[in-house]
Amino acid sequence: MRYVIVGTGAIGGTLAARLAQHTSTPPLVVARGENAAAIRARGLVLRSPDDEVRVDAPVATSAAEAELTTDDVLVFATKTHHLQAALLEWVDRPVRDASGEVVGTAGELLPVLTALNGVEAERLALRYFRRVYGVCVWLPAVHLAPGEFTVRIAPVSGLFIIGRYGAPGDQAAEVELLEIIRSDWERASFRVHLVDDVLGWKHRKLLSNLGNAIQALVGTSGEASDPAADELYELAHREGLAVYAAAGIGIPTDDEEELWRGGIFDVRPVPGVDGPLGGSSWQSLARGSGSIETDYLNGEIVRIARSSGVSAPINEGLQRLARQAAAERRAPGSLTAAELRRLLVGE
């Protein structure tokens, strides 16, 4: 089985590098621009607290360059605001069997894994693909330079919680596929859990991602030590929980998360990597990408709140301010935590 990694940022790059390092069939890496050029020239470079590896993998810059077969699994690891375009690019690509004959399209035949933050990706993917598997991702990785990726934990590189989204098909085939994925990804240094309710886990992860906008706006230095930043994290999280309660959305407990995450998320320094390192939204500002995913993080809480007849002013403010910072290409840390607090709560 071959994994086609669509989107080679922090998550996709780390996953692709570890799969190329540890499995017999290298993944097909789908990247663009300088990122694609660097991977073709030097391979995927992955640094962790325990090692630095440089591994080769085939690269495609578009779906048109990929020859898909019935043995392929598509893994979408883009940001959510880029996913719609990616789904449209891949859904109608022809898929060939072992004899080389076209037997259908990617949307009809290939399993799709949505390895990205938020809870909208699965709904988007199911419009186009028949076989969708949600992936809840806990992977503290950074991608700032073309072809280079940093994962800040070791020896486990991250945690994936995977489950079918939508009505299941052939149960035996589902179980076989998921067990192969678990075996491959665990061999590649990840911890994998298979669940029935993957969206429950993705809703829980979303609460932790509500702080991404705060980190991007005030910078990494205030994340753990500034009381004003700590208060904002708590306000955003508490508001998210209240919105879930109003909407009747249940999530796994703290104890359930600790059971699976405990002992592997000890973030440590990575040799040769200096300077501040933040999460995905922080990285979007650091790269000056011009866009940011918070419309699908804080904005998801806002959407649920409006649908449920309640308000979410903290998350609505964070969504707006992060979007403005990205559009203006401001660097991370353009506000102090105290300034951000005044903008959000008016005190």
C-alpha positions in Angstrom: 0.0 0.0 0.0 1.2 3.5 -0.9 0.3 6.7 1.0 -0.1 9.8 -1.1 0.5 12.7 1.3 -1.3 15.8 -0.1 0.2 18.8 1.7 3.7 18.7 3.0 3.7 21.1 5.9 4.5 20.3 9.5 2.1 17.3 9.8 2.4 16.0 6.2 6.2 16.4 6.1 6.8 14.7 9.4 4.5 11.8 8.5 6.0 11.4 5.1 9.6 11.5 6.4 8.9 8.8 9.1 7.0 6.6 6.6 9.9 6.9 4.1 12.4 6.1 6.9 10.6 3.1 8.3 8.3 1.4 5.7 9.2 -0.5 2.5 7.0 1.6 0.1 7.9 5.3 0.2 5.0 7.7 0.2 4.3 9.9 -2.7 4.9 13.5 -1.4 2.6 16.2 -3.0 4.2 19.6 -2.5 4.6 22.8 -4.5 7.1 25.6 -5.2 10.3 25.8 -3.2 9.1 23.0 -0.9 8.8 20.5 -3.8 12.1 21.7 -5.3 14.0 21.2 -2.0 12.5 17.7 -1.4 13.5 16.7 -4.9 17.0 18.0 -4.5 17.8 17.0 -0.9 15.0 14.7 0.3 12.9 15.3 3.4 14.9 16.5 6.3 13.4 15.7 9.7 14.9 16.8 13.1 13.7 15.6 16.5 15.2 15.7 20.0 16.8 12.3 19.3 17.8 12.2 15.7 18.2 14.0 12.3 17.2 12.0 9.2 17.4 12.8 5.5 15.2 10.5 3.4 14.2 10.4 -0.2 10.6 10.1 -1.5 9.0 10.7 -4.9 7.5 14.1 -5.3 4.5 15.3 -7.3 3.5 18.9 -7.6 -0.1 18.2 -8.7 -2.6 15.4 -9.0 -2.0 15.3 -12.7 1.6 14.0 -12.0 0.4 11.2 -9.8 -0.4 7.8 -11.4 -3.0 6.5 -8.9 -3.7 2.8 -8.4 -6.1 0.8 -6.3 -3.3 0.3 -3.7 -3.2 4.0 -2.9 -4.5 5.8 0.2 -4.9 9.6 0.0 -3.8 11.5 3.2 -4.9 15.1 3.1 -2.6 17.1 5.5 -3.4 20.6 4.2 -4.8 23.4 6.3 -8.6 23.3 6.3 -9.0 26.5 4.3 -6.9 24.9 1.5 -8.8 21.6 1.6 -11.7 22.4 -0.8 -9.3 23.1 -3.7 -7.3 20.0 -2.9 -10.3 17.7 -2.8 -11.5 19.1 -6.2 -8.0 18.5 -7.7 -7.9 14.8 -6.7 -11.5 13.5 -6.7 -11.8 12.8 -10.5 -8.3 11.5 -11.0 -8.3 8.1 -12.8 -7.4 5.0 -10.8 -5.8 2.0 -12.4 -5.8 -1.7 -11.3 -2.7 -4.0 -11.3 -3.1 -4.5 -15.1 -3.0 -0.8 -15.8 -6.7 -0.5 -16.7 -8.7 2.5 -15.5 -11.3 1.1 -13.1 -12.8 4.3 -11.6 -11.9 7.6 -10.0 -10.2 8.5 -6.8 -13.5 9.7 -5.4 -15.2 6.4 -6.1 -12.4 4.0 -5.1 -9.7 5.4 -2.8 -9.8 5.7 1.0 -9.2 9.3 2.2 -7.6 10.3 5.5 -8.2 13.8 6.7 -5.1 14.6 9.0 -5.8 18.2 9.8 -7.1 20.4 12.6 -10.8 21.3 13.1 -13.9 19.3 12.5 -15.0 20.6 9.0 -12.6 18.5 6.9 -14.6 15.3 7.1 -17.8 17.0 6.0 -16.0 18.5 3.1 -14.4 15.3 2.0 -17.5 13.2 2.2 -19.1 15.4 -0.5 -16.5 14.0 -3.0 -15.1 10.8 -1.6 -17.0 7.7 -0.7 -14.5 6.4 1.9 -13.5 9.1 4.4 -11.6 8.5 7.6 -11.2 11.3 10.1 -7.8 11.7 11.8 -7.3 13.5 15.1 -3.7 14.7 15.1 -1.5 15.5 18.1 1.9 16.2 16.5 4.0 19.1 17.8 5.9 19.7 14.5 7.2 22.8 12.8 7.8 23.6 9.1 9.5 26.9 8.4 12.1 26.1 5.7 11.5 24.3 2.4 12.0 20.6 2.7 12.8 20.8 6.4 10.6 19.7 9.3 11.1 19.6 13.1 9.2 17.3 15.5 9.6 18.3 19.1 9.0 14.9 20.8 10.8 11.6 20.7 11.0 8.6 20.4 7.2 8.6 19.6 6.7 11.3 16.8 3.0 11.9 17.4 -0.4 10.5 18.1 -3.1 9.8 15.5 -6.7 8.8 16.4 -8.5 7.4 13.4 -12.0 6.4 12.6 -14.5 6.1 9.7 -16.6 9.2 9.0 -20.0 8.4 7.5 -21.8 5.1 7.2 -19.3 2.2 7.0 -19.1 0.0 4.0 -17.7 -3.6 4.0 -16.9 -4.1 7.6 -14.2 -6.7 7.0 -12.4 -4.5 4.5 -12.7 -1.5 6.8 -11.1 -3.4 9.7 -8.3 -4.7 7.4 -7.5 -1.3 6.0 -7.4 0.4 9.4 -5.2 -2.3 10.9 -2.7 -2.0 8.0 -2.6 1.8 8.5 -2.1 1.4 12.3 0.7 -1.2 11.7 2.5 1.0 9.1 2.2 4.2 11.1 3.2 2.7 14.4 6.3 1.1 12.7 7.0 4.7 11.6 7.2 5.9 15.2 3.7 7.1 15.7 1.1 6.0 18.2 -2.3 5.1 16.6 -5.7 4.5 18.1 -8.7 3.3 16.1 -12.1 4.6 17.3 -15.8 4.6 16.3 -16.4 8.3 17.2 -13.5 10.2 15.7 -15.3 13.5 15.7 -15.7 13.4 19.5 -11.9 13.4 19.6 -11.5 16.1 17.0 -13.9 18.3 18.9 -11.8 17.8 22.0 -8.6 18.6 20.1 -10.3 21.7 18.7 -10.5 23.1 22.2 -6.7 23.0 22.5 -6.4 24.6 19.1 -8.4 27.7 20.3 -5.2 29.0 21.7 -3.4 28.9 18.4 -4.6 32.4 17.6 -3.4 33.7 20.9 0.1 32.2 20.4 0.2 33.6 16.9 -0.8 37.1 18.0 1.3 37.4 21.1 4.2 35.1 20.2 5.6 32.0 21.9 7.2 33.9 24.8 4.0 34.7 26.5 2.4 31.3 26.2 3.4 29.8 29.5 4.6 32.7 31.6 2.4 35.8 31.0 -0.7 35.8 33.3 -2.6 37.8 30.7 -2.0 35.2 28.0 -2.8 32.4 30.4 -6.1 34.1 31.2 -7.0 34.4 27.5 -6.3 30.7 26.9 -8.6 29.9 29.8 -11.3 32.3 28.6 -11.3 30.8 25.0 -11.3 27.2 26.3 -14.1 27.9 28.8 -16.2 29.6 26.2 -15.7 26.6 23.9 -16.9 24.2 26.5 -20.0 26.4 27.1 -20.8 26.4 23.4 -20.4 22.6 23.3 -22.8 22.3 26.2 -25.4 24.5 24.5 -25.1 22.4 21.3 -25.2 19.1 23.1 -21.7 18.1 21.8 -19.9 15.5 24.0 -16.2 15.0 24.1 -13.8 12.4 25.7 -12.7 13.1 29.2 -9.4 14.4 30.5 -8.7 10.9 31.8 -9.3 9.3 28.4 -6.9 11.8 26.8 -4.2 11.3 29.4 -4.5 7.5 28.9 -3.5 7.9 25.3 -1.3 11.0 25.3 0.4 10.4 28.7 4.1 9.9 28.6 4.7 10.8 25.0 4.3 14.6 24.8 7.4 15.7 26.6 8.4 18.6 24.3 12.2 18.9 24.3 14.9 21.0 22.6 15.9 19.9 19.2 19.7 20.0 18.5 20.5 22.5 15.7 17.1 24.2 15.9 17.2 27.6 17.5 14.7 30.4 18.0 11.0 30.4 18.9 8.9 27.5 17.6 5.1 27.8 17.6 2.1 25.9 16.4 0.4 25.8 13.1 -1.2 29.3 13.2 2.1 30.8 14.5 3.9 29.2 11.6 1.4 30.7 9.1 2.3 34.2 10.4 6.0 33.4 10.6 6.1 32.3 6.9 4.0 35.3 5.9 1.6 33.1 4.1 -1.2 35.6 3.9 -3.8 33.2 5.3 -4.5 31.4 8.5 -6.7 28.5 9.6 -8.4 30.1 12.6 -11.7 30.6 10.7 -12.0 26.8 11.1 -10.7 26.7 14.7 -12.1 29.7 16.7 -14.5 30.2 13.8 -15.9 26.7 14.3 -16.8 27.6 17.9 -18.4 30.8 16.6 -20.4 28.8 14.0 -21.7 26.3 16.6 -22.6 29.1 19.0 -24.6 31.0 16.3 -26.4 27.7 15.4 -27.2 27.1 19.0 -28.5 30.6 19.9 -25.6 31.6 22.1 -22.6 33.9 21.6 -18.8 33.3 21.6 -17.2 36.8 21.8 -13.7 35.7 22.8 -13.4 33.3 20.0 -15.1 35.6 17.5 -12.5 38.3 18.4 -9.6 35.9 18.1 -10.9 34.7 14.7 -11.1 38.3 13.4 -7.8 39.5 14.8 -5.8 36.5 13.5 -7.4 36.8 10.1 -6.4 40.5 10.0 -2.9 39.7 11.1 -2.4 37.1 8.4 -3.9 39.4 5.7 -1.5 42.2 6.8 1.4 39.7 6.9 2.2 40.6 10.4 4.9 38.5 12.2 4.0 36.5 15.3 3.9 38.5 18.5 2.6 41.7 16.9 0.5 42.3 20.1 1.3 42.0 23.8 -0.9 39.7 25.8 -2.2 42.8 27.7 -3.1 44.6 24.4 -4.9 41.5 23.1 -6.8 41.2 26.3 -8.0 44.8 26.0 -9.1 44.2 22.4 -11.1 41.1 23.5 -12.6 42.0 26.8 -12.4 45.8 26.7 -10.6 46.3 30.1 
